[in-house]
Amino acid sequence: MTTPSRGLSASVIARYAAGSIGTGGFATLPGLVLAIYLTDTLGVAAIWASVIIGTAKLWDVVIDPVIGGRSDRSLALTGSRRRFMLLGALLLPVFFVLTFAVVPGAGPAVAGVWVLVAFVLAATAFSLFQVPYIALPAELVSDYDGRTRLLSARVVVLTLAILLFGAGGPELVKAFSGTADGSLTQTGYLGMAVVAGVLLGAGMLVAVTSAERGPVGAPPTRVSIASFYRDGLAALRGSRPFRTLLATFLLQALATGMMLAGAAYIAKWVLRDPSGTTFLFIALIAPALVCAPLWAVISRRTGKEWAFGLASVLFGLAALSLVLLVWMPGPWLYAPVALAGAAYAGMQTLPMAMLPDVISDDATRNGPGRAGIFGGVWTAGETTGMALGAVLLTLVLAATGYQEAVAGQTVEQSANAVAGIVLSFSIMPAIMIGLSLWALGRYPLRRVDIDGTAAASVDASGDVR
C-alpha cells in the first residue's frame, strides 16, 4: 500500500489536482446539457428523460462498490491504484462522445435508447477512475490540515473545470451548431463532446501519475462480487462518521444537481437569454475560485465541520432567495448565484477533506485496506445525488406540463412549467440543504481525533508515516 507522507511535493499535489479537470468536467456537462439535449433536441419527453438519466445513475450505485473492492485488491497486488484509473481515463472520452453521437434522423425512442446505453458506459468508465481517485488522499497524506491543503488544490482545479466546461460547453454547442438563430443541433452537441472528451481524458491521465507505487502486499484471497456489497454495507454500519458525512454530501449533491440541470432551463425560459447559462456559471464559479483557499483558512480556525456548516447555510439561503424569479425574473439573480458560488467552494473542499479523516479513523479501529470500499460507496452516493437532482427536475417539468421539442421546432412553455423550473432551482434545493445540515450535526470527528491518531501512528512506528 502507498505509504502516507506528511510532506507532499508540489508536483504530486498538482498532478493529483489535475484529475479534477476530468471529474469536474464529467460531473458538470452531463448534468448541465443532457436533460435539455434529450427534451429540446432529440424530442424525448421529460418523463422518459428522467428514466434515462435515473437508470444510468442507478447503474453507478450498482457498480461503484464493486470497483472500490477491486481497486483495493489491485492496490494489494500491485502497490498502486493506477490500473483502474488509467482504464477509466482512456475509456471515458470515447463513451462521452458516443453519448452525443446519436444517428441523425433517429426518432425519440431510438435516440433515447442510444443515449442510455452510451451514458451507462461513460458512467462506468468514470467510476473506474473516480473511485480510486477519491481513495488516494488518505494514502498520500496523513495529517488533518495536510489533507485540507491537498483537497483545496483539487477544488481550485475543480472550480476551474466547472467554469471551463459549464460556461464553455454551451458556447461550443452554439458554435458547432452554426445556426443563424442560435438554435442548437445534434452536430453542435457532438462537436462539444469531442472537444470536451479530449480535455477530460488529458486531465485524468495526468492524475494517474499521482498514484505512486508502494510495497506489494500478499495476494488477497479471491472473493465474490457479493462480498464487495457486504463490505460496503459493513463500512456504512461500522462508521458513524462515514454515514453522517455521506448523508450530508448526498443531500447536497441532490440540491446542486437540481440547480445544475435547471440552469439551462432558467436561461432559456426565465431570463430569455441564450447566453444566460454561460453567465450563470461565471457568476457561480468566479467567487468559488477566490473562496476555495479561504475555506481552508476558516477550517483551520474553526474545524472542518463548522466551516462546512457555515458554507451550507450560505448556499441554502442563496438558493431560497431565487424563488423570487417567479415574480421578478431578471439579472438580479446573479448576486445570490455568486453567494452560492462562494459557499459551493466550501461545500466541495471541506467534505472531500473530511473523507480521508473518516477513512483513517476506520483504519485505526478496524485495520487498513478499505479505502477503495469507502471511495466506491462515496462515489455511488455522490453520483446518485447528482443524478436524482436531474431526475427530480425532469419529473417536475413533466408534472407542470413542460413541452418537449426536436431541433428547429418552436414551442412555448406555460406559466406553470416556468414556475416549476424556478421552484426546482430555488425552494427544493434549499430544502435539501436544510436536511443536510441535520445530518452534518451528527458528525462526530474533530481535529483532536485525527491528529491524535496520526501522533499515535508516529509513536508506534518511530517515524512519520
Secondary structure, 3 states (H helix, E strand, C coil): CCCCCCCCCHHHHHHHHHHHHHHHHHHHHHHHHHHHHHHHCECCCHHHHHHHHHHHHHHHHHHHHHHHHHHHHHHHHHCCCHHHHHHHHHHHHHHHHHHCCCCCCCCHHHHHHHHHHHHHHHHHHHHHHHHHHHHHHHHHCCCHHHHHHHHHHHHHHHHHHHHHHHHHHHHHHHHHHCCCCCCCCHHHHHHHHHHHHHHHHHHHHHHHCCCCCCCCCCCCCCCCHHHHHHHHHHHHHHCHHHHHHHHHHHHHHHHHHHHHHHHHHHHHHHCCCCCHHHHHHHHHHHHHHHHHHHHHHHHHHHCHHHHHHHHHHHHHHHHHHHHHHHCCCCHHHHHHHHHHHHHHHHHHHHHHHHHHHHHHHHHHHHCCCCHHHHHHHHHHHHHHHHHHHHHHHHHHHHHCCCCCCECCCCCCCCHHHHHHHHHHHCHHHHHHHHHHHHHHCCCCCCHHHHHHHHHHHHHHHCCCC
